[in-house]
Amino acid sequence: MNSNETILLAREKKIAVPAFNVAHLPMMEAIIQAVVDENSIAMVQVARVEWEKMSAGTIEETAKEYERYGDSSHTMLHLDHVPAIDEDNIAVEYKELIKRAIDAGYQSVMIDGSRLPLDENIRVSGEIAEIAHAAGIPFEAELGAVMGHESGQMPPYEEIFKSKMGFTSIGEAKRFVSETGVDWLSIAAGNIHGAIAEATRNEKKPEARLDIVHIAALYDATNKPLVLHGGSGIGAESIRNAILAGITKVNVGTEVRQTYELALEGNGGDIDKAKQAVYKRVREIISSFFNITNSRTLLYG
C-alpha cells in the first residue's frame, strides 16, 4: 500500500487509520497479527523516545522486525515523533534520523518542530518535506503543543482544555500547510500524550476529550488529513466525532505499551504472554473502539 494514498482514501471515506506505537520490539508481531486477523488497515510506528527511553530497538532494528512480520496489504511502517527539540530540551539531529529511516524502508516519516517558534517550525518542516518528497514518501509535522511528554508537572487537564492551552491555531495552521508542503498535520485540540518518565509512565492517563468544533475548523482551513496524537484514553464517541470532523490517523501508544509492560510484570517476564495480551488488546481496539474490522475491504475491496 502507498501510505499517502491510503490516508487520503480513508479521509474520503471517514475511516480511522490507527497507528500503533512499538515501544518494545516484541510487540511488533502481536500488533501486526491482530491487524491482519481483523482484516483492518493500520500503521505500526516507532518514535525516538521509544528507542531512547524504552526498548524499541534502533530505527534499523525496528525496520527489520517489521520486515519479518509486516503484511503489505494491511500494515504500513511509519517513523513517529522525531523532534527538533526533545522533551528534555535537547537539540536532536533530526535530519540524520529521518534519512536513516528512509534508507531503512519506512513508508512515511514525522518531524516534530512543535517546541520551536512558528517560523523555525516552518523552516525545519520544510527541510523534511524536501527530503521525504524526494524519496517519494509523505511526511507528517506537528503544530500546537500536545502535552504529556515533558519531564515537569503537567497543568491540570481541565485547565488545559478550558484555556485551550497549546491548541493549534487555525491561522497558523493555514500558513504552516501553505509554506511547508506537509502531507498530514498533527494537531492539538484537547489530546495529551501519556507520561514517559520512569516514575509516572505506568499511571493512568487523565481522561481527555476533544474540541470537535476546533478540529473541524482546522480541517476546513488546511484541507489536509489531520493526525491525533495521544489517542489512548479518549472516549470512543469523541474519537469518532473527531474522525468525522477531519482526523484520519490516530496514534495509540500508552494503551498498548502499558498492556505489554503490565502483562510482562504480572507473568514473571514471560514475553509470549505479554505479546498475547497485546494481540488481544489491539483486536479489541480495532473492533470495539474504532469499529474498523474489515477496513481493508472497505477501502480497497
ZIKA-V872172 format. One line per field, one symbol per residue. burial: 1 if it has 9 or more other C-alpha atoms within 8 Angstrom, else 0. A space follows every 50 residues. Layout:
burial->???
//
This chain:
burial->10110111111001111111111110111111111101111111111101 10011110110110110011100111111111111100000001001111 11010111111111110001111111011011100011111111111111 00000000111001111101011101100101111111111111100000 10000001110100111110110011111111110001111110111111 11111111111111001000001111111111111110010111111010 0
//
